[in-house]
Amino acid sequence: MANLASIKQPVALEMREFQGHFKEAMRTSVPLLDHITRYIVRSKGKQMRPLLVYLSAAASGGTQERTHIAATLIELLHTATLVHDDVVDAADTRRGFLSISALWKSKIAVLVGDYLLSRGLLISMENDGVDLLRITSKAVEAMSEGELLQIEKARRLDITEEVYYEIIRRKTASLIAACCAAGAASAGADPDRVELMRSFGEEMGIAFQIKDDLLDFAPSAITGKPTGGDVKERKMTLPLIHTLQCLKPLQRRALVRGIKRSKDNPAEAQRIMDRILEGPGMAYTEAKMKEHRDRAVALLDALSDGPAKTGLIDLVDFTISRKK
């Protein structure tokens, strides 16, 4: 499997240039805010979303100056959602770094997230990027709807597989779809190509989230995250949903009761984890992840062969093979 460095190779120059664009977008004359944004820049992760923007543009006519605008807009949006998510989840860390809310408290973190969103809006409007803003705004709307739908369903633990897919399509896949659509649009691609890339990103995003579901059951020494966090937070992941579907009514009700007790009961949480690991849910989830991977790759058959197309395929495979 290709590593991230080789996947970036077709757009390595653009990715290096992006660093400067993103730093400039984060610059502010307010000392506290400037200090926080510089901390954010230092703690950035794999930057997979800007990479998707550049590869999608390269595969759809070639990167342009507007592609930097698209990548910066996407990364500002993504960073803002992470800052806000850490406030909602009361998370102390993010990618091994202390979260903004942990360092500067929730009120400042919310304001920083708002600032990042507003910077994205302004950069789009100042650079004739209304089409890019339209694509990303739809993603923000979908992400908010998905998050609220998940919260609603977590209270009752009655989620079906159909609703699960609706949640992850909105909450996770919509932003990855926006990356690919914005990249194609920035390259001047026609509407059909933009839609094709959006569909590719959506399928990739679904596979990405299903992989996250599987990682919740992996040893924390490998992932760097506590095992079983989704169970304790009542997040209805695909392994759990399929396990519940395969149980008899009495067994299903007993497992649901256990989930409700698991947050402050490590022994109960472990019992539920073992039940899922021993059942058919894990293999079923693996198969579904590969199914969406294959759908994503099949959509790229319409693209001309080349380094960018290969990079997109390799990036899909990288996301479903990652260990964290």
PAZAPA-4460 file (N, C-alpha, C; in steps of 0.05 Angstrom, whole numbers, plus 32768, in hexadecimal, padded with zeros to 4 digits):
% residues 324
    n_x    n_y    n_z   ca_x   ca_y   ca_z    c_x    c_y    c_z   seq   type   mol
   8011   7FE8   8000   8000   8000   8000   8012   8019   8000     1      M     A
   800A   802D   7FF0   8019   8046   7FEF   8018   8055   8009     2      A     A
   802E   8062   8010   802D   8073   8028   8024   808F   8021     3      N     A
   8020   80A0   8035   8015   80BA   8030   8028   80CC   8021     4      L     A
   8042   80C9   8025   8055   80D9   8017   8054   80D4   7FF9     5      A     A
   8052   80BA   7FF1   8051   80B4   7FD4   8036   80BC   7FC8     6      S     A
   8020   80BB   7FD8   8006   80C4   7FCE   8007   80E2   7FC8     7      I     A
   8015   80F1   7FD9   8016   810E   7FD5   8028   8116   7FBD     8      K     A
   8038   8104   7FB3   804C   810B   7F9F   8042   811A   7F87     9      Q     A
   802B   8112   7F7B   8021   8121   7F63   801B   813E   7F68    10      P     A
   8015   8145   7F82   800E   8161   7F88   8020   816B   7F9F    11      V     A
   8039   8161   7FA0   804B   8168   7FB6   8051   8186   7FB7    12      A     A
   8055   8192   7F9F   805A   81AF   7F9E   8042   81BE   7FA8    13      L     A
   802A   81B7   7F9F   8012   81C5   7FA8   800E   81C2   7FC6    14      E     A
   8014   81AB   7FD1   8010   81A7   7FEE   8024   81B8   7FFE    15      M     A
   803C   81BB   7FF3   804F   81CD   8001   8046   81EA   7FFF    16      R     A
   803C   81F2   7FE8   8032   820D   7FE5   8019   8212   7FF7    17      E     A
   800A   81FD   7FFB   7FF2   81FF   800C   7FF9   8208   8028    18      F     A
   8010   81FF   8033   8017   8206   804E   8018   8224   8052    19      Q     A
   8024   8232   803E   8025   824F   803F   800A   825C   803D    20      G     A
   7FF9   8252   802B   7FDE   825C   8028   7FCE   8259   8042    21      H     A
   7FD1   8242   804F   7FC1   823D   8067   7FCB   824E   807E    22      F     A
   7FE5   8251   8081   7FF0   8262   8096   7FE6   827F   8092    23      K     A
   7FE6   8289   8079   7FDE   82A4   8074   7FC0   82A8   807A    24      E     A
   7FB0   8293   8074   7F94   8294   8079   7F8E   8296   8097    25      A     A
   7F9F   828B   80A7   7F9C   828A   80C4   7FA6   82A3   80D3    26      M     A
   7FB5   82B4   80C4   7FC2   82CB   80D0   7FAD   82DF   80DA    27      R     A
   7FB2   82EB   80F2   7FA0   82FE   80FE   7FB1   8312   810E    28      T     A
   7FA6   832A   8111   7FB3   833F   8121   7FAD   833E   813F    29      S     A
   7F9B   832C   8147   7F94   8329   8163   7FA8   8315   8170    30      V     A
   7FB8   831E   8183   7FCE   830D   818D   7FC5   82F2   8197    31      P     A
   7FB0   82F1   81A8   7FA7   82D7   81B2   7F9E   82C5   819C    32      L     A
   7F8F   82CF   8189   7F85   82BF   8173   7F9C   82B6   8161    33      L     A
   7FB0   82C7   815D   7FC7   82C0   814C   7FD7   82AA   815A    34      D     A
   7FD9   82AB   8174   7FE7   8297   8183   7FD9   827C   8180    35      H     A
   7FBF   827C   8182   7FB0   8263   8180   7FB1   8258   8163    36      I     A
   7FAE   8269   814F   7FAF   825F   8133   7FCA   8254   812C    37      T     A
   7FE0   825F   8137   7FFA   8254   8132   7FFD   8238   8140    38      R     A
   7FF0   8235   8156   7FF0   821B   8163   7FE1   8207   8152    39      Y     A
   7FCB   820F   8146   7FBB   81FE   8135   7FCC   81F5   811D    40      I     A
   7FDA   8208   8111   7FEB   8201   80F9   8000   81ED   8101    41      V     A
   800C   81EF   8118   8021   81DD   8121   8016   81C1   8126    42      R     A
   7FFD   81BF   812E   7FF1   81A5   8136   7FE0   8198   8121    43      S     A
   7FE3   81A1   8108   7FD3   8196   80F2   7FDA   8178   80ED    44      K     A
   7FC7   8168   80E4   7FCB   814C   80E0   7FD5   8145   80C4    45      G     A
   7FCA   8130   80B9   7FD3   8126   809F   7FCC   8139   8087    46      K     A
   7FB9   814B   808C   7FB0   815D   8077   7FA5   814E   805F    47      Q     A
   7F96   8139   8065   7F8B   8128   8050   7F76   8138   803F    48      M     A
   7F67   814A   804B   7F53   8158   803C   7F5E   816C   8027    49      R     A
   7F72   817C   802E   7F7F   818C   8019   7F8B   817A   8003    50      P     A
   7F96   8163   800B   7FA2   8151   7FF8   7F8C   8148   7FE4    51      L     A
   7F75   8141   7FEE   7F5E   8139   7FDD   7F57   8150   7FC9    52      L     A
   7F57   8168   7FD3   7F51   817F   7FC2   7F65   8181   7FAB    53      V     A
   7F7E   817F   7FB1   7F93   8182   7F9C   7F93   816A   7F89    54      Y     A
   7F90   8152   7F93   7F8F   813A   7F81   7F76   813B   7F6F    55      L     A
   7F5F   8144   7F7A   7F47   8146   7F6A   7F4A   815B   7F55    56      S     A
   7F56   8171   7F5B   7F5B   8186   7F47   7F6E   817C   7F31    57      A     A
   7F84   816F   7F3A   7F97   8164   7F27   7F8B   8150   7F14    58      A     A
   7F78   8140   7F1E   7F6B   812C   7F0E   7F54   8137   7EFD    59      A     A
   7F4E   8151   7F00   7F37   815D   7EF3   7F3E   8175   7EE2    60      S     A
   7F56   8175   7ED8   7F5F   818B   7EC6   7F78   8199   7ECF    61      G     A
   7F80   8195   7EE8   7F99   81A2   7EF2   7F93   81B6   7F08    62      G     A
   7FA6   81B8   7F1B   7FA3   81CB   7F31   7FA6   81E7   7F26    63      T     A
   7F97   81FA   7F33   7F98   8216   7F2C   7F9D   8226   7F46    64      Q     A
   7F9F   8240   7F43   7FA2   8251   7F5B   7F89   824E   7F6D    65      E     A
   7F72   824A   7F60   7F59   8247   7F6F   7F59   822D   7F7F    66      R     A
   7F6A   821A   7F78   7F6C   8201   7F87   7F77   8206   7FA3    67      T     A
   7F89   821A   7FA5   7F93   8221   7FC0   7F7D   822D   7FD1    68      H     A
   7F6B   823D   7FC4   7F54   8248   7FD2   7F42   8232   7FDC    69      I     A
   7F3D   821E   7FCB   7F2C   8208   7FD2   7F38   81F8   7FEA    70      A     A
   7F52   81F2   7FE8   7F5F   81E2   7FFD   7F5F   81F1   8017    71      A     A
   7F65   820B   8016   7F65   821B   802E   7F4A   821D   803B    72      T     A
   7F35   8221   802A   7F1A   8222   8034   7F12   8208   8042    73      L     A
   7F18   81F2   8035   7F11   81D8   8041   7F1F   81D4   805B    74      I     A
   7F39   81DB   805C   7F48   81D6   8075   7F3F   81E8   808C    75      E     A
   7F38   8201   8085   7F2D   8213   8099   7F13   8208   80A5    76      L     A
   7F02   81FF   8093   7EE8   81F3   809B   7EED   81DA   80AC    77      L     A
   7EFE   81C9   80A3   7F04   81B0   80B2   7F0F   81B6   80CE    78      H     A
   7F22   81C9   80CF   7F2E   81D0   80E9   7F19   81DC   80FC    79      T     A
   7F08   81ED   80F1   7EF3   81F9   8101   7EE0   81E4   810D    80      A     A
   7ED9   81D0   80FD   7EC7   81BB   8108   7ED5   81AA   811D    81      T     A
   7EEF   81A6   811A   7EFE   8196   812E   7EFF   81A6   8149    82      L     A
   7F04   81C0   8147   7F05   81D1   815F   7EEA   81D0   816D    83      V     A
   7ED5   81D3   815E   7EBA   81D2   816A   7EB3   81B7   8175    84      H     A
   7EBB   81A1   8166   7EB6   8186   816F   7EC3   8181   818A    85      D     A
   7EDC   818B   818E   7EEA   8187   81A7   7EDC   8194   81BE    86      D     A
   7ECE   81AB   81B9   7EBE   81B8   81CD   7EA6   81A7   81D4    87      V     A
   7E98   819D   81C0   7E80   818D   81C4   7E87   8173   81D3    88      V     A
   7E9D   8167   81CB   7EA5   814D   81D7   7EB5   8150   81F1    89      D     A
   7EBB   8169   81F8   7ECD   816E   8210   7EE7   815F   820D    90      A     A
   7EF2   815F   81F5   7F0B   8150   81F0   7F23   8160   81F8    91      A     A
   7F36   8153   8206   7F4E   8161   820F   7F65   8160   81FA    92      D     A
   7F64   814D   81E8   7F7A   814A   81D5   7F6F   8147   81B9    93      T     A
   7F80   814D   81A5   7F79   814A   8189   7F94   8144   817B    94      R     A
   7F95   812B   816F   7FAE   8122   8161   7FC7   8124   8173    95      R     A
   7FC3   811E   818D   7FDA   811E   819F   7FE1   813A   81AA    96      G     A
   7FD3   814E   81A1   7FD7   8169   81AB   7FC0   8171   81BD    97      F     A
   7FC5   8182   81D1   7FAE   818C   81E1   7F9B   819C   81CF    98      L     A
   7F81   8198   81D3   7F6D   81A5   81C3   7F6C   81C3   81CA    99      S     A
   7F60   81D3   81B8   7F5E   81F0   81BD   7F4D   81F5   81D5   100      I     A
   7F38   81E5   81D8   7F26   81E9   81F0   7F34   81E1   820A   101      S     A
   7F46   81CE   8209   7F55   81C6   8221   7F69   81DC   8229   102      A     A
   7F75   81E8   8215   7F8A   81FC   821B   7F7E   8218   8221   103      L     A
   7F69   821F   8212   7F5F   823B   8214   7F41   823C   821D   104      W     A
   7F36   8226   8224   7F1A   8224   822E   7F06   8225   8216   105      K     A
   7EEE   821C   821C   7ED9   8218   8208   7ED1   8232   81FA   106      S     A
   7ECD   8248   8209   7EC4   8261   81FD   7ED7   826A   81E7   107      K     A
   7EF1   826A   81ED   7F04   8272   81D9   7F05   825F   81C2   108      I     A
   7F03   8245   81C7   7F03   8231   81B2   7EEC   8235   819E   109      A     A
   7ED4   823A   81A9   7EBD   8240   8198   7EC1   8258   8186   110      V     A
   7ECC   826D   8192   7ED2   8285   8183   7EE7   8281   816D   111      L     A
   7EFB   8270   8174   7F10   826A   8160   7F04   825B   8149   112      V     A
   7EF3   8247   814F   7EE5   8239   813A   7ED4   824B   8128   113      G     A
   7EC6   825E   8135   7EB7   8271   8125   7EC9   8282   8113   114      D     A
   7EE0   828A   811E   7EF3   829A   810F   7EFC   828B   80F6   115      Y     A
   7F03   8271   80F9   7F0C   8261   80E3   7EF7   825F   80CD   116      L     A
   7EDE   825B   80D6   7EC8   825A   80C2   7EC5   8274   80B3   117      L     A
   7EC7   828A   80C2   7EC4   82A4   80B5   7EDB   82AA   80A2   118      S     A
   7EF3   82A1   80A9   7F0A   82A4   8097   7F05   8296   807C   119      R     A
   7EFA   827E   807F   7EF4   826F   8066   7EE0   827E   8055   120      G     A
   7ECC   8289   8061   7EB8   8298   8052   7EC4   82B0   8044   121      L     A
   7ED5   82BF   8052   7EE1   82D7   8047   7EF5   82D0   8030   122      L     A
   7F05   82BC   8035   7F18   82B4   8020   7F0A   82AC   8006   123      I     A
   7EF4   829E   8009   7EE4   8296   7FF1   7ED9   82AE   7FE3   124      S     A
   7ECD   82C0   7FF1   7EC1   82D8   7FE5   7ED5   82EB   7FD9   125      M     A
   7EED   82EC   7FE5   7F01   82FF   7FDB   7F10   82F4   7FC3   126      E     A
   7F0D   82DA   7FBD   7F1C   82CD   7FA7   7F09   82C0   7F93   127      N     A
   7EF1   82CC   7F8F   7EDE   82C2   7F7B   7ED9   82A4   7F7E   128      D     A
   7ED4   829C   7F97   7ED1   827F   7F9D   7EB5   8278   7FA6   129      G     A
   7EA1   8285   7F9A   7E85   8280   7FA3   7E7E   8263   7F9E   130      V     A
   7E87   8257   7F87   7E81   823B   7F82   7E8D   8229   7F96   131      D     A
   7EA6   822F   7F9F   7EB3   821F   7FB3   7EA5   8222   7FCE   132      L     A
   7E9C   823A   7FD4   7E8E   823F   7FED   7E73   8230   7FED   133      L     A
   7E66   822F   7FD6   7E4D   8220   7FD5   7E51   8202   7FDB   134      R     A
   7E66   81F7   7FD0   7E6C   81DB   7FD5   7E72   81D6   7FF2   135      I     A
   7E82   81E7   7FFE   7E8A   81E2   801A   7E73   81E9   802E   136      T     A
   7E62   81FD   8027   7E4C   8204   8038   7E38   81EC   803A   137      S     A
   7E34   81DF   8023   7E23   81C7   8024   7E2E   81B2   8036   138      K     A
   7E49   81AF   8037   7E55   819C   8049   7E51   81A3   8066   139      A     A
   7E54   81BD   806C   7E50   81C7   8088   7E33   81C0   8091   140      V     A
   7E20   81C6   807F   7E04   81C0   8086   7E00   81A3   808B   141      E     A
   7E0B   8192   807A   7E08   8175   807D   7E15   816B   8096   142      A     A
   7E2D   8175   809C   7E3B   816C   80B4   7E2C   8173   80CE   143      M     A
   7E20   818A   80CE   7E10   8192   80E6   7DF8   8180   80E9   144      S     A
   7DEA   817B   80D2   7DD3   816A   80D3   7DDA   814D   80DC   145      E     A
   7DF1   8143   80D2   7DF9   8128   80D9   7E00   8126   80F7   146      G     A
   7E0D   813B   8102   7E14   813A   811E   7DFB   813A   812F   147      E     A
   7DE8   814B   8128   7DCF   814D   8138   7DBF   8133   8136   148      L     A
   7DBE   8127   811E   7DB0   810E   811A   7DBD   80F8   812B   149      L     A
   7DD7   80F8   812C   7DE5   80E4   813C   7DDE   80E7   815A   150      Q     A
   7DDE   8100   8164   7DD8   8105   8180   7DBB   80FC   8186   151      I     A
   7DA9   8102   8174   7D8D   80FA   8178   7D8A   80DC   817A   152      E     A
   7D97   80CE   8168   7D94   80B1   8167   7DA3   80A3   817E   153      K     A
   7DB9   80B0   8187   7DC9   80A4   819D   7DB9   80A2   81B7   154      A     A
   7DA6   80B5   81BA   7D96   80B5   81D3   7D84   809C   81D4   155      R     A
   7D7B   8093   81BD   7D68   807C   81BD   7D75   8061   81B5   156      R     A
   7D8C   8063   81A9   7D9A   804B   81A1   7D89   8039   818E   157      L     A
   7D7A   8046   817C   7D68   8038   816A   7D70   803B   814D   158      D     A
   7D8A   8041   8148   7D92   8047   812D   7D93   802E   811B   159      I     A
   7D89   8032   8103   7D8A   801D   80EF   7DA3   8021   80DD   160      T     A
   7DAA   800D   80CD   7DC1   8010   80BB   7DBC   8027   80A7   161      E     A
   7DA3   802A   809F   7D9D   803F   808C   7DA2   805A   8098   162      E     A
   7D99   805E   80B0   7D9E   8078   80BE   7DBC   807C   80C3   163      V     A
   7DCA   8067   80CA   7DE7   8068   80CE   7DF5   8074   80B6   164      Y     A
   7DEE   8069   809E   7DFA   8073   8086   7DF3   8091   8081   165      Y     A
   7DDB   8098   8088   7DD2   80B4   8084   7DE3   80C6   8096   166      E     A
   7DE8   80BD   80AF   7DF8   80CD   80C1   7E15   80D0   80B7   167      I     A
   7E22   80BA   80AF   7E3E   80BD   80A7   7E41   80CA   808C   168      I     A
   7E2C   80C8   807B   7E2D   80D6   8062   7E2E   80F4   8066   169      R     A
   7E1E   80FD   807A   7E1D   8119   8080   7E35   8122   8091   170      R     A
   7E39   8113   80A7   7E4C   811C   80BB   7E6A   811A   80B2   171      K     A
   7E71   8106   80A3   7E8D   8101   809B   7E91   8103   807D   172      T     A
   7E81   80F4   806E   7E86   80F2   8051   7E81   810D   8043   173      A     A
   7E70   811E   804D   7E69   8137   803F   7E82   8149   803C   174      S     A
   7E93   814A   8050   7EAB   815B   804E   7EBF   814F   803B   175      L     A
   7EC3   8135   803B   7ED5   8129   8028   7ECB   812C   800C   176      I     A
   7EB1   8129   8009   7EA4   812E   7FEF   7EA9   814B   7FE6   177      A     A
   7EA7   815E   7FF8   7EAC   817A   7FF2   7EC8   817F   7FE9   178      A     A
   7EDB   8171   7FF6   7EF8   8174   7FEE   7EFB   816D   7FD0   179      C     A
   7EEF   8157   7FC8   7EF3   814D   7FAC   7EE4   815F   7F99   180      C     A
   7ECB   8167   7FA0   7EBC   8178   7F8E   7EC9   8194   7F8C   181      A     A
   7ED3   819F   7FA2   7EDF   81B9   7FA1   7EF9   81B8   7F91   182      A     A
   7F08   81A3   7F94   7F21   81A0   7F84   7F1B   81A0   7F66   183      G     A
   7F07   8190   7F5E   7EFF   818F   7F42   7EF5   81A9   7F38   184      A     A
   7EE4   81B7   7F48   7EDA   81D1   7F41   7EF0   81E5   7F3E   185      A     A
   7F04   81E4   7F4F   7F1A   81F8   7F4E   7F2A   81F5   7F35   186      S     A
   7F2A   81DD   7F29   7F39   81D8   7F11   7F29   81DF   7EF8   187      A     A
   7F10   81E8   7EFC   7EFF   81F0   7EE5   7EF1   81D9   7ED8   188      G     A
   7EED   81C3   7EE7   7EDF   81AB   7EDC   7EC2   81B1   7ED8   189      A     A
   7EB5   81A3   7EC6   7E99   81A7   7EC1   7E88   819A   7ED7   190      D     A
   7E6E   81A2   7ED9   7E5D   8198   7EEF   7E5D   817A   7EF2   191      P     A
   7E5D   816B   7EDB   7E5D   814E   7EDD   7E75   8143   7EEB   192      D     A
   7E8D   814E   7EE5   7EA5   8145   7EF2   7EA5   814D   7F0F   193      R     A
   7E9B   8165   7F16   7E9A   816D   7F32   7E88   815A   7F41   194      V     A
   7E71   8152   7F36   7E5F   8140   7F43   7E6C   8124   7F46   195      E     A
   7E7A   811B   7F31   7E87   8101   7F33   7E9C   8101   7F4A   196      L     A
   7EAB   8116   7F4C   7EBF   8118   7F61   7EB2   811A   7F7D   197      M     A
   7E9B   8128   7F7E   7E8C   8129   7F97   7E83   810D   7F9F   198      R     A
   7E78   80FE   7F8C   7E6F   80E3   7F92   7E86   80D1   7F9B   199      S     A
   7E9D   80D4   7F8D   7EB5   80C5   7F95   7EBC   80CB   7FB3   200      F     A
   7EBD   80E5   7FB9   7EC4   80ED   7FD4   7EB0   80E3   7FE9   201      G     A
   7E96   80E2   7FE2   7E82   80D8   7FF4   7E87   80BA   7FFA   202      E     A
   7E8C   80AA   7FE5   7E91   808E   7FE9   7EAA   808A   7FFA   203      E     A
   7EBE   8099   7FF4   7ED7   8098   8003   7ED2   809F   8021   204      M     A
   7EC2   80B4   8025   7EBC   80BD   8040   7EAD   80A9   8050   205      G     A
   7E9B   809B   8043   7E8C   8085   8051   7E9F   806F   8059   206      I     A
   7EB1   8067   8047   7EC5   8052   804D   7ED7   805C   8064   207      A     A
   7EDE   8075   8063   7EEF   8081   8078   7EE2   807F   8094   208      F     A
   7EC9   8086   8095   7EBB   8085   80AF   7EB7   8068   80B9   209      Q     A
   7EB1   8056   80A6   7EAE   803A   80AE   7EC8   8030   80BA   210      I     A
   7EDF   8038   80AE   7EF9   8031   80B9   7EFC   803C   80D5   211      K     A
   7EF3   8054   80DA   7EF3   805F   80F5   7EE4   804E   8109   212      D     A
   7ECD   8044   8100   7EBD   8032   8110   7ECD   801A   8118   213      D     A
   7EDB   800E   8105   7EEB   7FF6   810B   7F02   7FFD   811E   214      L     A
   7F0E   8014   811A   7F25   801C   812B   7F1D   801F   8149   215      L     A
   7F04   8024   814E   7EFB   8027   816A   7EFE   800D   8179   216      D     A
   7F00   7FF7   816A   7F03   7FDC   8177   7F20   7FD2   8177   217      F     A
   7F32   7FE3   816C   7F4E   7FDB   816B   7F5C   7FE3   8186   218      A     A
   7F72   7FD6   818D   7F80   7FDC   81A6   7F89   7FF9   81A7   219      P     A
   7F86   8006   81BD   7F8D   8022   81C0   7FAB   8027   81BB   220      S     A
   7FBB   8013   81C0   7FD8   8016   81BC   7FDF   801A   819E   221      A     A
   7FCD   8011   818D   7FD0   8014   8170   7FC4   802E   8166   222      I     A
   7FAC   8034   816F   7F9D   804C   8165   7FA4   8065   8173   223      T     A
   7FAD   8063   818C   7FB2   807B   819C   7F99   8086   81A9   224      G     A
   7F83   8078   81A5   7F69   8081   81B1   7F5E   806C   81C3   225      K     A
   7F4E   8073   81D7   7F42   805F   81E9   7F31   804C   81D9   226      P     A
   7F34   8032   81DF   7F23   801E   81D2   7F07   8020   81DC   227      T     A
   7EF3   801D   81C9   7ED7   801D   81D1   7ECB   8037   81D8   228      G     A
   7ED8   804D   81CF   7ECD   8068   81D4   7EB2   806C   81C8   229      G     A
   7EAE   8061   81B0   7E94   8064   81A3   7E7D   8057   81B2   230      D     A
   7E83   803F   81BD   7E6F   8030   81CD   7E67   8041   81E6   231      V     A
   7E7B   804B   81F4   7E76   805A   820C   7E66   8074   8206   232      K     A
   7E6B   8080   81EF   7E5D   8098   81E8   7E42   8093   81D9   233      E     A
   7E3A   807A   81D8   7E21   8072   81CB   7E21   8079   81AD   234      R     A
   7E38   8078   81A0   7E39   807D   8183   7E33   8062   8176   235      K     A
   7E1E   8062   8165   7E16   8049   8159   7E26   8044   813F   236      M     A
   7E3C   8035   8143   7E4D   802F   812C   7E43   8016   811E   237      T     A
   7E4E   8011   8106   7E44   7FFB   80F6   7E48   7FE0   8103   238      L     A
   7E5F   7FDA   810F   7E62   7FC0   811C   7E4D   7FBB   8132   239      P     A
   7E46   7FD0   8141   7E32   7FCD   8156   7E16   7FCA   8149   240      L     A
   7E10   7FDA   8135   7DF5   7FD9   8128   7DF0   7FBD   811D   241      I     A
   7E04   7FB2   810F   7E00   7F98   8103   7DFE   7F82   8119   242      H     A
   7E0E   7F85   812E   7E0C   7F72   8144   7DF0   7F72   8150   243      T     A
   7DE5   7F89   8155   7DCA   7F8B   815F   7DB5   7F7F   814D   244      L     A
   7DB9   7F83   8133   7DA6   7F78   811F   7DA6   7F5A   811F   245      Q     A
   7DBD   7F4E   8126   7DBF   7F31   8125   7DB6   7F23   813F   246      C     A
   7DAF   7F33   8154   7DA7   7F28   816D   7D89   7F24   816F   247      L     A
   7D81   7F12   8180   7D65   7F0E   8185   7D5B   7F25   8197   248      K     A
   7D41   7F2B   8197   7D37   7F43   81A5   7D40   7F46   81C2   249      P     A
   7D3F   7F30   81D1   7D47   7F31   81ED   7D65   7F38   81F0   250      L     A
   7D75   7F2B   81DF   7D92   7F30   81DF   7D98   7F4D   81D7   251      Q     A
   7D89   7F57   81C3   7D8C   7F72   81BA   7D87   7F86   81D0   252      R     A
   7D71   7F82   81DE   7D6A   7F94   81F3   7D7E   7F94   820A   253      R     A
   7D89   7F7C   820F   7D9E   7F7A   8224   7DB7   7F89   821C   254      A     A
   7DBE   7F87   8203   7DD7   7F95   81FA   7DD3   7FB3   81FA   255      L     A
   7DBB   7FBC   81F3   7DB5   7FD9   81F4   7DB7   7FE3   8210   256      V     A
   7DAC   7FD4   8223   7DAE   7FDC   8240   7DCB   7FDD   8248   257      R     A
   7DDB   7FCB   823F   7DF7   7FCB   8246   7E05   7FE4   823B   258      G     A
   7DFE   7FEC   8222   7E0A   8004   8217   7E04   801C   8227   259      I     A
   7DEB   801E   8231   7DE3   8035   8241   7DF2   8036   825B   260      K     A
   7DFB   801F   8265   7E0A   801E   827F   7E28   8020   827B   261      R     A
   7E32   801F   8263   7E4E   801B   825E   7E60   8034   8262   262      S     A
   7E55   804C   8261   7E66   8064   8262   7E77   8065   827B   263      K     A
   7E6C   805E   8292   7E7A   805F   82AB   7E7F   8043   82B7   264      D     A
   7E7E   802F   82A5   7E81   8014   82AE   7E94   8005   829B   265      N     A
   7EAE   8006   82A0   7EC2   7FFA   828E   7EBD   7FDC   8288   266      P     A
   7EB4   7FCE   829D   7EAF   7FB1   8299   7E98   7FAC   8286   267      A     A
   7E83   7FBD   8288   7E6C   7FBA   8276   7E74   7FC2   8259   268      E     A
   7E84   7FD7   8257   7E8D   7FE0   823D   7E9E   7FCA   822F   269      A     A
   7EAF   7FBD   823F   7EC0   7FA7   8234   7EAE   7F8F   822C   270      Q     A
   7E9A   7F89   823B   7E88   7F73   8234   7E7A   7F78   8219   271      R     A
   7E72   7F91   8215   7E65   7F98   81FC   7E79   7F96   81E5   272      I     A
   7E91   7FA0   81EA   7EA6   7F9F   81D5   7EAC   7F82   81CD   273      M     A
   7EAE   7F70   81E1   7EB3   7F54   81DC   7E9C   7F48   81CB   274      D     A
   7E84   7F4F   81D2   7E6C   7F45   81C4   7E6D   7F4D   81A6   275      R     A
   7E75   7F65   81A1   7E77   7F6F   8186   7E8E   7F62   8177   276      I     A
   7EA5   7F60   8184   7EBD   7F54   8177   7EB8   7F36   8171   277      L     A
   7EA8   7F29   8181   7EA4   7F0C   817D   7E8D   7F07   8169   278      E     A
   7E7D   7F1C   8163   7E66   7F18   8151   7E6D   7F1E   8134   279      G     A
   7E58   7F1F   8123   7E5C   7F22   8106   7E60   7F3F   80FE   280      P     A
   7E5E   7F52   8111   7E5F   7F6E   8109   7E79   7F78   80FD   281      G     A
   7E8F   7F6E   8107   7EA9   7F77   80FD   7EAE   7F6F   80E0   282      M     A
   7EAA   7F56   80DA   7EAE   7F4D   80BE   7E9A   7F5B   80AB   283      A     A
   7E82   7F5E   80B4   7E6E   7F6C   80A4   7E76   7F88   809E   284      Y     A
   7E81   7F96   80B2   7E8A   7FB2   80AF   7EA1   7FB4   809C   285      T     A
   7EB5   7FA1   809F   7ECC   7FA0   808C   7EC2   7F9E   806F   286      E     A
   7EAF   7F8C   806B   7EA4   7F88   8050   7E97   7FA1   8045   287      A     A
   7E88   7FAF   8056   7E7A   7FC7   804D   7E8F   7FDD   8047   288      K     A
   7EA4   7FDF   8057   7EB9   7FF3   8052   7EC5   7FEE   8036   289      M     A
   7ECC   7FD5   8030   7ED8   7FCF   8017   7EC5   7FD3   7FFF   290      K     A
   7EAB   7FCF   8005   7E97   7FD4   7FF0   7E96   7FF2   7FE8   291      E     A
   7E98   8004   7FFC   7E98   8020   7FF6   7EB3   8029   7FEA   292      H     A
   7EC8   801C   7FF2   7EE2   8021   7FE5   7EE1   801A   7FC8   293      R     A
   7ED5   8003   7FC1   7ED3   7FFB   7FA5   7EC1   800E   7F95   294      D     A
   7EAC   8018   7FA1   7E9B   802B   7F94   7EAA   8045   7F8D   295      R     A
   7EB9   804E   7FA1   7EC9   8067   7F9D   7EDC   8063   7F86   296      A     A
   7EEB   804D   7F86   7EFF   8049   7F71   7EF2   8045   7F56   297      V     A
   7EDB   8038   7F55   7ECD   8034   7F3B   7EC5   804F   7F2E   298      A     A
   7EBE   8062   7F3F   7EB7   807D   7F34   7ECE   808A   7F26   299      L     A
   7EE7   8083   7F2E   7EFE   808F   7F21   7F05   8083   7F06   300      L     A
   7EF6   806E   7EFE   7EFA   8063   7EE4   7EF6   8078   7ECE   301      D     A
   7EE5   808C   7ED4   7EDF   80A1   7EC0   7EF7   80B4   7EBC   302      A     A
   7F0B   80B4   7ECE   7F21   80C6   7ECC   7F38   80B9   7EBB   303      L     A
   7F47   80CB   7EAF   7F5E   80C1   7EA0   7F73   80B7   7EB3   304      S     A
   7F82   80A2   7EAB   7F97   8097   7EBC   7FAD   80AC   7EBF   305      D     A
   7FB9   80AC   7ED6   7FCE   80BF   7EDC   7FD5   80BF   7EF9   306      G     A
   7FEA   80CE   7F01   7FF3   80CE   7F1D   7FDD   80D7   7F30   307      P     A
   7FCD   80EB   7F29   7FB8   80F6   7F3B   7FA3   80E0   7F40   308      A     A
   7F9A   80D3   7F2B   7F86   80BD   7F2E   7F92   80A7   7F40   309      K     A
   7FAA   809F   7F3B   7FB7   808B   7F4C   7FB9   8094   7F69   310      T     A
   7FBF   80AE   7F6C   7FC0   80B9   7F87   7FA6   80B7   7F96   311      G     A
   7F90   80BD   7F88   7F75   80BC   7F94   7F6F   809F   7F9C   312      L     A
   7F75   808C   7F8B   7F6F   8070   7F91   7F80   8067   7FA9   313      I     A
   7F9A   806F   7FA9   7FAB   8067   7FBF   7FA2   8074   7FD9   314      D     A
   7F97   808D   7FD8   7F8E   809A   7FF0   7F76   808C   7FFC   315      L     A
   7F64   8082   7FEB   7F4D   8073   7FF4   7F57   805A   8003   316      V     A
   7F6A   804C   7FF7   7F75   8034   8004   7F84   803A   801E   317      D     A
   7F91   8051   801E   7F9F   8059   8036   7F8C   805E   804D   318      F     A
   7F75   806B   8047   7F62   8071   805D   7F55   8058   8069   319      T     A
   7F52   8043   8059   7F45   802B   8064   7F59   8018   806F   320      I     A
   7F73   801E   806C   7F87   800C   8077   7F96   8018   808F   321      S     A
   7F8F   8031   8095   7F9E   803F   80AB   7F99   8031   80C6   322      R     A
   7FAC   8036   80D8   7FAA   802A   80F3   7FA0   803E   8107   323      K     A
   7F9C   8057   80FF   7F91   806B   8112   7F85   8082   8103   324      K     A
***
